[in-house]
Amino acid sequence: MSAVTAPPTEIPQTPTDIPMDNQMGPNIAGGNVGPSDNQAFHSASLYVGDLAPEVNEGLLFEIFNAVGPVSSIRVCRDAITRRSLGYAYVNFHQVSDAERALDTMNYTMIKAKPC
């Protein structure tokens, strides 16, 4: 896992679309994405890369929900074959939960691969 960013309006489909300050360092930012009536809320998306092909949303939910409440997970897949592209987004309700996950779980082994 390598970055916590504000939730995108459209999830990137290719690794070149993923915002990162540099190749190895985290890019941490909270986003105000609330409704127009100034009732903003904070959430964060965690990019998880280098995933084994058999990693699915259920497994990632079990792992990351232990850190804090997860709002959603998306394993990015090929549009035709539906095979994993090797990365996912884990969305947290709170920026602090995403930061804690990054601090405590960066390069954690998932299916024998450090992610």
Long-range contacts (C-beta under 8 A, 24 or more apart in sequence): 1-46, 1-47, 1-48, 1-49, 1-90, 1-101, 1-102, 1-105, 1-106, 1-107, 1-108, 1-115, 2-26, 2-27, 2-47, 2-49, 2-106, 3-27, 3-28, 3-46, 3-47, 3-102, 4-28, 4-29, 4-44, 4-45, 4-46, 4-47, 4-95, 4-98, 4-99, 4-102, 5-29, 5-31, 5-44, 5-45, 5-47, 6-30, 6-31, 6-32, 6-33, 6-43, 6-44, 6-45, 7-31, 7-33, 7-43, 7-44, 7-45, 7-91, 8-45, 11-74, 11-76, 11-89, 12-76, 13-76, 13-79, 15-49, 15-85, 15-87, 18-47, 18-87, 20-47, 26-102, 26-106, 28-99, 28-102, 30-95, 42-94, 42-95, 43-71, 43-91, 43-92, 43-93, 43-94, 43-95, 44-91, 44-92, 44-94, 44-95, 44-97, 44-98, 44-99, 45-89, 45-90, 45-91, 45-92, 45-98, 46-89, 46-90, 46-91, 46-92, 46-98, 46-101, 46-102, 47-87, 47-88, 47-89, 48-87, 48-88, 48-89, 48-90, 48-115, 49-86, 49-87, 49-115, 50-86, 50-87, 50-113, 50-114, 50-115, 51-75, 51-84, 51-86, 51-87, 51-88, 51-110, 51-111, 51-113, 51-115, 52-110, 52-111, 52-112, 52-113, 53-83, 53-84, 53-86, 54-84, 54-111, 55-84, 55-88, 55-110, 55-111, 55-115, 56-84, 57-88, 59-110, 59-111, 60-88, 60-90, 60-110, 63-105, 63-108, 63-110, 64-90, 64-92, 64-101, 64-105, 67-97, 67-100, 67-101, 67-104, 67-105, 68-92, 68-93, 68-94, 68-96, 68-97, 68-98, 68-100, 68-101, 69-93, 69-94, 69-97
